[in-house]
Amino acid sequence: MISFPNCKINLGLRILNRRADGYHNLISVFYPVQWCDALEFIESAVFSFESGGLKIDGSAEDNLCAKAYRLLQKLYALPPVMIALLKNIPMGAGLGGGSADGAFMLKMLSEYFKLNLSGVELKSHALQLGSDCPFFLENKPKLVTGKGELLETIAIDLSAFHAVIIYPEIAINTASAFREYAKAANKIAPDALVNFREVLKLPILQWKDFLLNDFEPVVVKQYPEIGRIKKQLYDAGALYASMSGSGSAVYGIFQDKPDPVSIVKNGRTYTGKF
């Protein structure tokens, strides 16, 4: 069985406060983009996990695809499988590629082995893999709150626009980005959720001044190249450009299909319709 896990971008990201459990409350919109990995599995005599494409750090058992299998295998006595992952989505980019792989693995296993898992059950399993894994189960634009696990359908449609995503070959550790933000930033107002919803109703051309990513200033301070890429996207005609998540990928939203020559390619680049 094969599937093509896709990434997401963050439309804005505001950090509210640190929670008692050590995580942070945040506000963002996750929007799916069709920059995809390829994920396949078949039944096998023994379990195995293989990957190709971009190099994945860590052991095979630490991969979220393997963790997803182990989670369901313990609960439902699944037979061994051989998993093959072709990795195209950059890691440490703020695009959620690893989370997508884990979520798609859960869906594939449920379908193939006829586990008949409900949406609630799948979400519960996905949360054990990571806070943003449940988003990829529905794969639709969502307003995200809590630590990233509370999802609300939101009416944002970018299908008429073109996306450019540039990954500058800089891997950002999310936990480290949170620590740097905590050192440098003031906490935002408690009514930020209301303000955030109002900003999203503005024309995209106005997002530049109001739709903010709280990670961006601290990450750009450490890696100025990210700021330069954002400027290049605006210079090429982007209506809105931003770093995604905790970085380091930067995306631009374009009204018309951009001329590739006009965009300086700093690393791996994705272009396509939303």
Backbone as CSV, one residue per row, in Angstrom:
resi,resn,N_x,N_y,N_z,CA_x,CA_y,CA_z,C_x,C_y,C_z
1,MET,0.860,-1.190,0.000,0.000,0.000,0.000,0.894,1.237,0.000
2,ILE,0.509,2.246,-0.771,1.355,3.420,-0.899,0.531,4.687,-0.702
3,SER,1.157,5.714,-0.141,0.521,7.023,-0.008,1.592,8.090,-0.141
4,PHE,1.148,9.346,-0.181,2.068,10.459,-0.409,1.839,11.543,0.638
5,PRO,2.448,11.375,1.813,2.269,12.355,2.893,2.760,13.739,2.463
6,ASN,1.909,14.740,2.688,2.239,16.104,2.294,2.610,16.952,3.506
7,CYS,3.194,18.107,3.228,3.585,19.001,4.311,2.498,20.040,4.573
8,LYS,2.796,20.951,5.501,1.909,22.075,5.800,2.764,23.320,5.966
9,ILE,2.118,24.483,5.848,2.747,25.725,6.254,1.923,26.330,7.375
10,ASN,2.545,27.201,8.144,1.845,27.969,9.170,1.506,29.339,8.624
11,LEU,0.226,29.684,8.649,-0.193,31.058,8.385,-0.243,31.774,9.727
12,GLY,0.829,32.487,10.038,0.940,33.131,11.337,1.223,32.118,12.435
13,LEU,1.846,32.583,13.507,2.059,31.730,14.677,2.335,32.661,15.857
14,ARG,1.400,32.689,16.788,1.560,33.503,17.993,1.693,32.579,19.196
15,ILE,2.636,32.890,20.060,2.878,32.085,21.261,2.284,32.830,22.450
16,LEU,1.359,32.182,23.160,0.655,32.846,24.252,1.432,32.783,25.558
17,ASN,1.690,31.583,26.023,2.308,31.437,27.335,2.795,30.013,27.520
18,ARG,3.632,29.845,28.539,4.139,28.514,28.882,3.134,27.826,29.797
19,ARG,2.847,26.571,29.496,1.879,25.796,30.252,2.550,25.097,31.434
20,ALA,1.723,24.586,32.355,2.243,23.855,33.508,2.961,22.582,33.099
21,ASP,2.587,22.002,31.931,3.225,20.766,31.478,4.522,21.010,30.707
22,GLY,4.936,22.288,30.617,6.189,22.602,29.951,6.050,22.995,28.496
23,TYR,4.890,22.700,27.887,4.630,23.118,26.513,4.144,24.565,26.509
24,HIS,3.905,25.106,25.306,3.396,26.466,25.168,2.028,26.455,24.490
25,ASN,1.143,27.335,24.927,-0.089,27.573,24.190,0.222,28.462,22.996
26,LEU,-0.347,28.123,21.852,-0.074,28.892,20.647,-1.328,29.026,19.793
27,ILE,-1.237,29.905,18.818,-2.306,30.134,17.845,-1.668,30.131,16.474
28,SER,-2.242,29.384,15.560,-1.721,29.375,14.199,-2.805,28.827,13.275
29,VAL,-2.544,28.888,11.990,-3.335,28.148,11.005,-2.397,27.206,10.275
30,PHE,-2.754,25.938,10.248,-2.036,24.952,9.436,-2.731,24.874,8.081
31,TYR,-1.952,24.973,7.017,-2.520,24.899,5.667,-1.741,23.849,4.878
32,PRO,-2.435,22.857,4.292,-1.728,21.778,3.588,-1.135,22.252,2.270
33,VAL,0.032,21.727,1.948,0.721,22.005,0.685,1.181,20.676,0.103
34,GLN,1.119,20.556,-1.220,1.407,19.268,-1.860,2.891,19.057,-2.176
35,TRP,3.752,19.367,-1.224,5.152,18.926,-1.271,5.162,17.626,-0.494
36,CYS,5.432,16.505,-1.145,5.118,15.194,-0.579,6.327,14.274,-0.440
37,ASP,6.242,13.407,0.557,7.064,12.210,0.640,6.309,11.074,-0.043
38,ALA,6.950,9.930,-0.170,6.280,8.718,-0.648,6.472,7.627,0.413
39,LEU,5.380,7.013,0.826,5.399,6.044,1.915,4.694,4.771,1.474
40,GLU,5.356,3.639,1.645,4.800,2.356,1.213,5.089,1.293,2.253
41,PHE,4.167,0.329,2.383,4.471,-0.843,3.202,3.838,-2.078,2.584
42,ILE,4.453,-3.227,2.883,3.906,-4.524,2.494,4.078,-5.468,3.671
43,GLU,3.241,-6.495,3.724,3.426,-7.513,4.762,4.735,-8.251,4.511
44,SER,5.363,-8.674,5.596,6.695,-9.267,5.495,6.883,-10.296,6.606
45,ALA,7.939,-11.096,6.480,8.218,-12.097,7.519,8.709,-11.437,8.799
46,VAL,9.437,-10.330,8.654,9.947,-9.588,9.808,9.731,-8.099,9.564
47,PHE,9.686,-7.345,10.645,9.521,-5.899,10.516,10.817,-5.252,10.042
48,SER,10.687,-4.257,9.155,11.852,-3.476,8.742,11.402,-2.096,8.294
49,PHE,12.323,-1.164,8.378,12.070,0.204,7.917,13.272,0.656,7.103
50,GLU,13.000,1.116,5.888,14.063,1.616,5.020,13.681,3.008,4.535
51,SER,14.674,3.846,4.316,14.391,5.186,3.803,15.380,5.545,2.708
52,GLY,14.928,6.390,1.796,15.763,6.914,0.722,15.478,8.394,0.555
53,GLY,16.136,9.014,-0.391,15.982,10.451,-0.562,16.810,11.200,0.452
54,LEU,16.236,12.204,1.096,16.965,12.978,2.094,17.352,12.095,3.269
55,LYS,18.547,12.329,3.787,19.037,11.537,4.916,18.237,11.868,6.174
56,ILE,17.797,10.822,6.870,17.039,10.978,8.105,17.946,10.625,9.279
57,ASP,18.108,11.558,10.209,18.922,11.291,11.395,18.177,10.371,12.364
58,GLY,18.933,9.678,13.199,18.328,8.819,14.206,18.139,7.398,13.720
59,SER,17.751,6.527,14.643,17.564,5.120,14.317,16.227,4.895,13.644
60,ALA,16.093,3.744,12.999,14.844,3.398,12.328,13.674,3.360,13.312
61,GLU,13.895,2.851,14.505,12.819,2.724,15.483,12.351,4.081,15.999
62,ASP,13.192,5.119,15.838,12.796,6.460,16.277,11.939,7.175,15.238
63,ASN,11.884,6.653,14.012,11.092,7.291,12.979,9.607,7.184,13.306
64,LEU,8.842,8.230,13.018,7.425,8.223,13.374,6.620,7.177,12.607
65,CYS,7.093,6.768,11.437,6.414,5.674,10.722,6.529,4.380,11.511
66,ALA,7.730,4.104,11.993,7.942,2.904,12.800,7.184,2.990,14.116
67,LYS,7.185,4.175,14.729,6.452,4.339,15.984,4.956,4.148,15.784
68,ALA,4.442,4.642,14.663,3.015,4.451,14.371,2.686,2.969,14.239
69,TYR,3.554,2.233,13.531,3.330,0.796,13.390,3.388,0.105,14.750
70,ARG,4.417,0.396,15.537,4.565,-0.264,16.844,3.363,0.021,17.742
71,LEU,2.851,1.249,17.671,1.699,1.614,18.485,0.497,0.743,18.155
72,LEU,0.177,0.612,16.878,-0.979,-0.192,16.483,-0.697,-1.686,16.569
73,GLN,0.541,-2.051,16.350,0.898,-3.480,16.412,0.666,-4.042,17.820
74,LYS,0.979,-3.243,18.848,0.766,-3.693,20.227,-0.723,-3.785,20.559
75,LEU,-1.498,-2.841,20.023,-2.926,-2.805,20.353,-3.740,-3.827,19.579
76,TYR,-3.315,-4.110,18.333,-4.152,-4.917,17.451,-3.424,-6.136,16.886
77,ALA,-2.272,-6.475,17.460,-1.530,-7.679,17.058,-1.312,-7.739,15.543
78,LEU,-0.829,-6.650,14.976,-0.590,-6.614,13.535,0.577,-7.523,13.155
79,PRO,0.549,-8.102,11.977,1.684,-8.897,11.510,2.856,-7.982,11.128
80,PRO,4.048,-8.525,10.933,5.193,-7.698,10.534,4.974,-7.074,9.162
81,VAL,5.574,-5.902,8.980,5.512,-5.222,7.686,6.899,-4.699,7.338
82,MET,7.102,-4.452,6.054,8.292,-3.766,5.583,7.867,-2.378,5.129
83,ILE,8.429,-1.327,5.741,8.076,0.056,5.439,9.194,0.686,4.627
84,ALA,8.827,1.386,3.579,9.803,2.119,2.758,9.341,3.568,2.644
85,LEU,10.223,4.499,2.977,9.915,5.924,2.943,10.904,6.638,2.032
86,LEU,10.372,7.344,1.041,11.189,8.213,0.203,10.998,9.625,0.717
87,LYS,12.068,10.181,1.293,11.962,11.459,1.990,12.309,12.612,1.063
88,ASN,11.298,13.463,0.792,11.478,14.653,-0.029,11.299,15.939,0.773
89,ILE,10.412,15.918,1.771,10.137,17.105,2.580,11.308,17.325,3.541
90,PRO,11.927,18.499,3.522,13.074,18.740,4.413,12.675,18.637,5.876
91,MET,13.637,18.209,6.689,13.436,18.109,8.127,14.001,19.337,8.821
92,GLY,13.460,19.666,9.992,13.883,20.876,10.690,13.519,22.123,9.931
93,ALA,12.398,22.053,9.180,12.004,23.142,8.289,10.720,23.837,8.726
94,GLY,10.011,23.300,9.728,8.733,23.866,10.120,7.601,23.475,9.202
95,LEU,7.786,22.379,8.450,6.784,21.946,7.471,6.005,20.708,7.925
96,GLY,6.397,20.106,9.038,5.644,18.984,9.585,5.750,17.696,8.801
97,GLY,6.816,17.521,8.032,6.927,16.328,7.198,6.959,15.031,7.984
98,GLY,7.693,14.997,9.078,7.751,13.785,9.896,6.405,13.454,10.510
99,SER,5.702,14.478,10.971,4.369,14.269,11.540,3.407,13.737,10.494
100,ALA,3.525,14.257,9.267,2.677,13.761,8.184,2.939,12.287,7.924
101,ASP,4.207,11.889,7.911,4.544,10.486,7.680,3.906,9.594,8.736
102,GLY,4.005,10.006,10.010,3.423,9.209,11.079,1.913,9.107,10.974
103,ALA,1.259,10.234,10.675,-0.207,10.234,10.564,-0.672,9.393,9.381
104,PHE,0.002,9.509,8.245,-0.378,8.724,7.070,-0.154,7.230,7.330
105,MET,0.883,6.899,8.091,1.131,5.494,8.422,-0.037,4.932,9.230
106,LEU,-0.519,5.706,10.198,-1.675,5.261,10.985,-2.886,5.011,10.089
107,LYS,-3.169,5.942,9.186,-4.335,5.798,8.309,-4.185,4.592,7.390
108,MET,-2.992,4.390,6.845,-2.768,3.271,5.939,-2.945,1.933,6.652
109,LEU,-2.369,1.819,7.841,-2.479,0.571,8.594,-3.927,0.280,8.961
110,SER,-4.659,1.321,9.382,-6.068,1.139,9.733,-6.872,0.654,8.538
111,GLU,-6.599,1.236,7.372,-7.345,0.847,6.176,-6.958,-0.551,5.701
112,TYR,-5.647,-0.805,5.620,-5.180,-2.073,5.059,-5.607,-3.258,5.925
113,PHE,-5.482,-3.126,7.241,-5.796,-4.233,8.141,-7.245,-4.172,8.643
114,LYS,-8.038,-3.269,8.050,-9.470,-3.173,8.361,-9.714,-3.056,9.874
115,LEU,-8.994,-2.122,10.492,-9.145,-1.909,11.934,-10.396,-1.099,12.259
116,ASN,-10.942,-0.417,11.242,-12.167,0.373,11.419,-12.034,1.388,12.556
117,LEU,-10.888,2.037,12.622,-10.674,3.041,13.658,-11.473,4.299,13.341
118,SER,-12.132,4.835,14.344,-12.892,6.070,14.175,-11.936,7.260,14.111
119,GLY,-12.468,8.407,13.713,-11.651,9.613,13.704,-11.117,9.951,15.083
120,VAL,-11.934,9.747,16.101,-11.511,10.017,17.487,-10.375,9.082,17.882
121,GLU,-10.485,7.808,17.514,-9.440,6.849,17.859,-8.140,7.168,17.121
122,LEU,-8.246,7.501,15.854,-7.045,7.854,15.090,-6.373,9.089,15.686
123,LYS,-7.168,10.087,16.061,-6.591,11.292,16.651,-5.881,10.979,17.957
124,SER,-6.481,10.116,18.776,-5.853,9.725,20.041,-4.505,9.066,19.798
125,HIS,-4.446,8.190,18.805,-3.173,7.538,18.479,-2.173,8.551,17.913
126,ALA,-2.653,9.445,17.058,-1.767,10.426,16.435,-1.144,11.352,17.473
127,LEU,-1.915,11.707,18.498,-1.386,12.580,19.545,-0.229,11.946,20.303
128,GLN,-0.211,10.629,20.340,0.910,9.950,20.997,2.195,10.051,20.179
129,LEU,2.058,10.382,18.909,3.233,10.558,18.050,3.728,11.997,18.049
130,GLY,2.815,12.973,18.184,3.212,14.370,18.168,2.020,15.287,18.113
131,SER,2.186,16.524,18.602,1.065,17.456,18.723,0.433,17.807,17.384
132,ASP,1.247,17.889,16.312,0.671,18.296,15.032,0.336,17.121,14.120
133,CYS,0.508,15.894,14.602,0.144,14.732,13.784,-1.349,14.664,13.460
134,PRO,-2.258,14.978,14.421,-3.686,14.875,14.093,-4.114,15.741,12.908
135,PHE,-3.443,16.869,12.666,-3.814,17.721,11.541,-3.807,16.951,10.228
136,PHE,-2.830,16.069,10.052,-2.661,15.374,8.782,-3.665,14.247,8.576
137,LEU,-4.475,13.955,9.581,-5.515,12.950,9.400,-6.621,13.489,8.501
138,GLU,-7.015,14.757,8.703,-8.031,15.381,7.842,-7.391,16.150,6.695
139,ASN,-6.229,16.771,6.979,-5.476,17.457,5.931,-6.262,18.608,5.308
140,LYS,-6.948,19.377,6.139,-7.695,20.542,5.686,-7.256,21.750,6.509
141,PRO,-7.435,22.974,5.993,-7.021,24.158,6.760,-7.662,24.164,8.142
142,LYS,-6.825,24.389,9.154,-7.313,24.360,10.531,-6.727,25.508,11.338
143,LEU,-7.579,26.123,12.162,-7.094,27.014,13.200,-6.607,26.142,14.347
144,VAL,-5.379,26.367,14.763,-4.728,25.488,15.728,-4.497,26.254,17.026
145,THR,-4.906,25.657,18.140,-4.678,26.259,19.447,-4.152,25.185,20.403
146,GLY,-4.103,25.521,21.697,-3.485,24.621,22.669,-1.999,24.529,22.375
147,LYS,-1.445,23.331,22.466,-0.033,23.141,22.129,0.121,22.684,20.679
148,GLY,-0.980,22.806,19.918,-0.977,22.419,18.519,-1.924,21.277,18.225
149,GLU,-2.616,20.802,19.274,-3.462,19.615,19.113,-4.946,19.944,18.978
150,LEU,-5.341,21.187,19.276,-6.748,21.572,19.188,-7.003,22.170,17.813
151,LEU,-7.866,21.532,17.047,-8.057,21.880,15.642,-9.493,22.326,15.394
152,GLU,-9.609,23.442,14.697,-10.922,23.985,14.347,-10.927,24.299,12.852
153,THR,-11.908,23.777,12.130,-12.003,24.059,10.699,-12.160,25.555,10.475
154,ILE,-11.420,26.080,9.504,-11.452,27.513,9.223,-11.592,27.723,7.712
155,ALA,-12.374,28.722,7.352,-12.677,28.957,5.937,-11.611,29.841,5.304
156,ILE,-10.467,29.242,5.009,-9.407,29.923,4.262,-9.118,29.087,3.024
157,ASP,-9.200,29.698,1.872,-9.004,28.985,0.615,-7.942,29.699,-0.217
158,LEU,-6.804,29.058,-0.374,-5.705,29.629,-1.158,-5.558,28.933,-2.510
159,SER,-6.574,28.210,-2.919,-6.455,27.394,-4.128,-6.244,28.218,-5.398
160,ALA,-6.567,29.491,-5.355,-6.366,30.347,-6.526,-4.942,30.897,-6.607
161,PHE,-4.133,30.639,-5.574,-2.799,31.220,-5.493,-1.707,30.184,-5.732
162,HIS,-0.514,30.686,-5.948,0.660,29.841,-6.145,1.571,29.935,-4.920
163,ALA,2.199,28.820,-4.598,3.100,28.760,-3.448,4.534,28.566,-3.907
164,VAL,5.439,29.235,-3.223,6.869,28.962,-3.349,7.401,28.739,-1.939
165,ILE,8.064,27.621,-1.726,8.679,27.331,-0.424,10.175,27.126,-0.651
166,ILE,10.972,27.812,0.123,12.423,27.678,0.014,12.977,27.203,1.352
167,TYR,13.699,26.110,1.322,14.376,25.569,2.503,15.872,25.815,2.353
168,PRO,16.454,26.637,3.216,17.847,27.060,3.026,18.896,26.096,3.587
169,GLU,18.526,24.814,3.723,19.466,23.808,4.233,19.929,24.135,5.650
170,ILE,19.020,24.725,6.436,19.278,25.009,7.848,18.209,24.267,8.648
171,ALA,18.615,23.359,9.509,17.658,22.607,10.328,17.487,23.299,11.671
172,ILE,16.254,23.621,12.019,15.943,24.303,13.273,15.316,23.311,14.245
173,ASN,15.859,23.248,15.452,15.285,22.420,16.501,14.159,23.192,17.177
174,THR,12.956,22.635,17.173,11.796,23.360,17.691,11.953,23.709,19.164
175,ALA,12.436,22.766,19.976,12.607,23.037,21.405,13.592,24.186,21.622
176,SER,14.654,24.214,20.830,15.632,25.297,20.924,15.011,26.630,20.531
177,ALA,14.160,26.614,19.486,13.494,27.843,19.046,12.587,28.386,20.149
178,PHE,11.879,27.498,20.851,11.047,27.928,21.970,11.894,28.561,23.070
179,ARG,13.053,27.959,23.363,13.917,28.507,24.409,14.418,29.903,24.040
180,GLU,14.800,30.081,22.776,15.285,31.396,22.346,14.159,32.421,22.378
181,TYR,12.966,32.017,22.012,11.828,32.925,22.076,11.569,33.345,23.524
182,ALA,11.623,32.385,24.447,11.342,32.685,25.853,12.343,33.680,26.417
183,LYS,13.574,33.636,25.938,14.592,34.571,26.413,14.325,35.997,25.928
184,ALA,13.832,36.106,24.687,13.810,37.407,24.016,12.469,38.110,24.018
185,ALA,11.383,37.372,24.168,10.081,37.938,23.814,9.257,38.360,25.017
186,ASN,8.357,39.306,24.762,7.306,39.636,25.708,6.083,38.791,25.364
187,LYS,5.337,38.404,26.365,4.133,37.611,26.112,3.058,38.496,25.485
188,ILE,2.275,37.932,24.590,1.260,38.730,23.907,-0.026,38.744,24.720
189,ALA,-0.930,39.635,24.341,-2.131,39.880,25.125,-3.058,38.672,25.139
190,PRO,-3.850,38.509,26.225,-4.780,37.380,26.314,-5.836,37.366,25.212
191,ASP,-6.128,38.529,24.606,-7.138,38.567,23.548,-6.546,38.283,22.178
192,ALA,-5.321,37.733,22.142,-4.639,37.504,20.859,-5.436,36.577,19.950
193,LEU,-6.155,35.612,20.530,-6.933,34.691,19.704,-7.986,35.451,18.908
194,VAL,-8.668,36.392,19.557,-9.672,37.204,18.874,-8.997,38.027,17.783
195,ASN,-7.897,38.696,18.122,-7.187,39.516,17.145,-6.702,38.681,15.971
196,PHE,-6.224,37.489,16.247,-5.706,36.606,15.206,-6.801,36.254,14.206
197,ARG,-7.983,35.965,14.709,-9.103,35.641,13.823,-9.444,36.837,12.929
198,GLU,-9.377,38.038,13.481,-9.697,39.223,12.688,-8.646,39.464,11.610
199,VAL,-7.389,39.237,11.947,-6.316,39.418,10.963,-6.515,38.489,9.776
200,LEU,-6.937,37.275,10.029,-7.120,36.300,8.952,-8.214,36.707,7.973
201,LYS,-9.112,37.606,8.390,-10.180,38.071,7.513,-9.714,39.188,6.581
202,LEU,-8.524,39.732,6.841,-8.003,40.814,6.014,-7.583,40.293,4.645
203,PRO,-7.560,41.157,3.621,-6.993,40.752,2.329,-5.542,40.301,2.499
204,ILE,-5.120,39.343,1.699,-3.773,38.784,1.845,-2.702,39.862,1.763
205,LEU,-2.923,40.889,0.958,-1.934,41.960,0.843,-1.689,42.673,2.181
206,GLN,-2.643,42.616,3.099,-2.479,43.257,4.402,-1.872,42.330,5.447
207,TRP,-1.759,41.053,5.128,-1.184,40.130,6.093,0.252,40.497,6.449
208,LYS,0.976,41.101,5.501,2.384,41.423,5.713,2.621,42.176,7.012
209,ASP,1.722,43.069,7.357,1.902,43.923,8.533,1.260,43.367,9.795
210,PHE,0.376,42.377,9.650,-0.408,41.953,10.811,-0.347,40.461,11.129
211,LEU,-0.078,39.624,10.127,-0.048,38.172,10.360,1.390,37.771,10.660
212,LEU,1.682,37.586,11.927,3.063,37.463,12.393,3.389,36.038,12.831
213,ASN,4.665,35.706,12.754,5.198,34.460,13.302,6.172,34.853,14.405
214,ASP,5.816,34.550,15.653,6.631,34.985,16.784,8.025,34.358,16.802
215,PHE,8.189,33.221,16.122,9.519,32.610,16.057,10.456,33.370,15.116
216,GLU,9.882,34.034,14.141,10.696,34.568,13.041,11.798,35.529,13.496
217,PRO,11.519,36.532,14.342,12.586,37.461,14.723,13.777,36.786,15.411
218,VAL,13.499,35.822,16.301,14.607,35.197,17.019,15.393,34.249,16.120
219,VAL,14.706,33.571,15.183,15.408,32.664,14.269,16.216,33.453,13.239
220,VAL,15.623,34.538,12.722,16.346,35.362,11.750,17.578,36.008,12.378
221,LYS,17.487,36.360,13.645,18.650,36.928,14.332,19.811,35.944,14.338
222,GLN,19.496,34.670,14.505,20.527,33.631,14.516,20.948,33.235,13.111
223,TYR,19.992,33.259,12.161,20.261,32.850,10.782,19.752,33.934,9.824
224,PRO,20.530,34.982,9.598,20.081,36.106,8.746,19.679,35.683,7.335
225,GLU,20.180,34.550,6.853,19.839,34.082,5.516,18.329,33.909,5.354
226,ILE,17.653,33.535,6.438,16.207,33.334,6.385,15.507,34.656,6.101
227,GLY,15.962,35.729,6.708,15.405,37.045,6.437,15.654,37.490,5.006
228,ARG,16.822,37.151,4.479,17.134,37.523,3.101,16.230,36.778,2.113
229,ILE,15.937,35.517,2.395,15.044,34.749,1.522,13.652,35.360,1.520
230,LYS,13.171,35.752,2.692,11.855,36.383,2.775,11.810,37.642,1.915
231,LYS,12.856,38.456,1.983,12.913,39.671,1.166,12.922,39.332,-0.324
232,GLN,13.649,38.289,-0.705,13.707,37.884,-2.109,12.330,37.476,-2.624
233,LEU,11.549,36.817,-1.769,10.196,36.422,-2.178,9.314,37.645,-2.393
234,TYR,9.411,38.621,-1.500,8.655,39.853,-1.704,9.126,40.590,-2.953
235,ASP,10.433,40.638,-3.157,10.962,41.302,-4.345,10.483,40.618,-5.626
236,ALA,10.211,39.301,-5.533,9.747,38.550,-6.708,8.248,38.680,-6.924
237,GLY,7.564,39.386,-6.014,6.140,39.629,-6.216,5.202,38.914,-5.273
238,ALA,5.717,38.321,-4.203,4.836,37.626,-3.260,3.863,38.604,-2.614
239,LEU,2.607,38.177,-2.479,1.619,38.959,-1.741,1.895,38.892,-0.247
240,TYR,2.372,37.744,0.189,2.695,37.528,1.600,3.816,36.505,1.679
241,ALA,4.747,36.728,2.583,5.839,35.774,2.790,6.106,35.650,4.279
242,SER,6.487,34.457,4.695,6.714,34.216,6.121,7.538,32.955,6.304
243,MET,8.208,32.883,7.433,8.802,31.623,7.853,7.678,30.710,8.327
244,SER,7.784,29.421,8.095,6.773,28.456,8.533,7.158,27.847,9.872
245,GLY,6.241,27.872,10.809,6.494,27.251,12.104,7.726,27.814,12.776
246,SER,8.548,26.915,13.326,9.790,27.327,13.970,10.937,27.407,12.976
247,GLY,10.618,27.293,11.671,11.628,27.437,10.618,12.319,26.120,10.318
248,SER,13.148,26.160,9.279,13.692,27.349,8.647,13.106,27.646,7.261
249,ALA,12.134,26.853,6.796,11.558,27.080,5.474,10.801,28.410,5.455
250,VAL,10.893,29.102,4.328,10.185,30.365,4.113,9.310,30.196,2.877
251,TYR,8.071,30.641,2.967,7.160,30.490,1.835,6.663,31.852,1.373
252,GLY,6.252,31.896,0.110,5.607,33.070,-0.445,4.303,32.672,-1.105
253,ILE,3.303,33.540,-0.988,2.013,33.353,-1.650,1.957,34.331,-2.826
254,PHE,1.774,33.800,-4.024,1.804,34.603,-5.243,0.442,34.576,-5.940
255,GLN,0.041,35.723,-6.467,-1.202,35.795,-7.230,-1.091,35.004,-8.534
256,ASP,0.014,35.206,-9.246,0.266,34.519,-10.506,1.461,33.600,-10.365
257,LYS,1.554,32.637,-11.268,2.686,31.722,-11.231,3.980,32.510,-11.383
258,PRO,4.868,32.423,-10.395,6.077,33.247,-10.447,7.072,32.743,-11.486
259,ASP,7.863,33.671,-12.009,8.943,33.339,-12.926,10.090,32.758,-12.101
260,PRO,10.437,31.480,-12.300,11.509,30.873,-11.490,12.807,31.667,-11.531
261,VAL,13.069,32.327,-12.647,14.319,33.082,-12.765,14.351,34.252,-11.790
262,SER,13.147,34.755,-11.413,13.097,35.922,-10.541,13.300,35.580,-9.073
263,ILE,13.344,34.303,-8.762,13.492,33.880,-7.370,14.868,33.252,-7.186
264,VAL,15.633,33.809,-6.273,16.936,33.240,-5.975,16.725,31.963,-5.168
265,LYS,17.224,30.865,-5.664,16.998,29.580,-5.006,18.128,29.311,-4.012
266,ASN,17.772,29.380,-2.750,18.738,29.171,-1.668,18.501,27.800,-1.037
267,GLY,18.827,26.736,-1.733,18.575,25.411,-1.188,17.455,24.718,-1.926
268,ARG,16.696,23.878,-1.220,15.623,23.104,-1.837,14.386,23.978,-1.995
269,THR,13.750,23.907,-3.156,12.625,24.788,-3.464,11.432,23.986,-3.982
270,TYR,10.254,24.357,-3.501,8.993,23.804,-3.999,8.201,24.952,-4.619
271,THR,7.613,24.711,-5.790,6.679,25.658,-6.386,5.460,24.884,-6.879
272,GLY,4.290,25.464,-6.725,3.072,24.804,-7.194,1.845,25.533,-6.688
273,LYS,0.670,25.097,-7.172,-0.595,25.662,-6.678,-0.860,25.135,-5.268
274,PHE,-1.572,25.924,-4.487,-1.999,25.456,-3.167,-3.077,24.387,-3.340
